[in-house]
Amino acid sequence: MKLTKKKLIIFAISLLLSISIWFGFKFWSFLNAPLVAEGNSQVTFIFAQGTSVKKVAYYLGQQKLLKYPLFFVLYVRLSGVEYDLKAGEYVIEPGLTPRKLIQKMVKGEALNHTVTIVEGWTFNQIVTALNNNQYVTHTIQNLSPPEIMEKIGHSGEFPEGRFAPDTYVFSGNITDIAILINAYQLMQKQLQKAWDNRAKNLLYHCPLEALIAASIIEKETASLEEKPVIADIILRRIEKGMLLQVDPTVIYGLGQKFSGKLTRADLSKDTPYNTYIHKGLPPTPIAMPGKDSINAALHPIAGTSWYYVSKGDGTHKFSESLKEQSKAIKKYLTGVSSRAK
């Protein structure tokens, strides 16, 4: 039986329509079918910066999560969101569909991890925290502090005090070096901003000296009210040529030799950080100061006190004379080996 041209056209249209309906059904079913079946455990995958959507789709296909990777690519491109997908580590929970996964990637709803640098920490404590974080790619475990500083692009610079205390949030793979670079740059910005807005007629010649003072303030008190008061005492003692007599600097200078309790013998050990022996600021910061301590160092509150002693509740008793300081020591440190500051 000979087919007419009209019948051939009708057949072709019918065939195309059938294929379109089949394709549309498959496409719709794909977009709305769960990637992971209910009852199965969730799966995570990393979408790295610069990775193509095609590569992601075929990776998910290899993991048996996508039956038709091409449909995933097609939907992303038809939706016009190919360049809106955010890098990060994504969780595929049971019941999540390809459509909803793409929506998560557009919104950047990635799985976040954190590294926290605590105010008052030393550089060694930061390195330990990075080494112990399972979500960080470790590259510095066998490096010395000078080698680490060289790796972040600041060769020859002493690391103490150079990294801003903060909680750093990341998703997916990140190296310990990347976190250190971010923390270093943040500290530089905070310190420079505070230095540019410092009070007039301070004795500090450069931001580093202010950073050193801020690190002392950080270790001396957690009280926001006391920080600028102690900042003033530090400056006036330096101006008068008095010893700072700050315990945390002595402890820092002792390093691993510190037993946990300062002794008179410790106070007589000649390290560059012993402010019971050497006048002025120590040669470097002794910890990572927070913004409040930096601002306090550069905005001291003028006062008349020269000494202070811990009251045992996180605050201090400030005194204007040694006689007054001696009374405060007897009151708050009875039976405790103490130093007048």
ABEGO torsion letter per residue (X at the ends): XBBBAAAAAAAAAAAAAAAAAAAAAAAAAAAABBABBBGBBBBBBBBBBGBBAAAAAAAAAAAGABABAAAAAAAAAAAGAAAABBBEBBBBBBGBBAAAAAAAAAAGBBBBBBBBBBBGBBAAAAAAAAAABAABBBAAAABBAAAAAAAAGBBGBBABGABBBBBBBBBEBBBAAAAAAAAAAAAAAAAAAAAAABBBGBABABAAAAAAAAAAAAAABABAAAAAAAAAAAAAAAAAGBBAGBAAAAAAAAEAABAGBBBAAAAABBBAABAAABBEBBABBABBBBAAAAAAAABBBBBABABBBBAGAGBBBBBABAAAAAAAAAAAABGBBBBBX
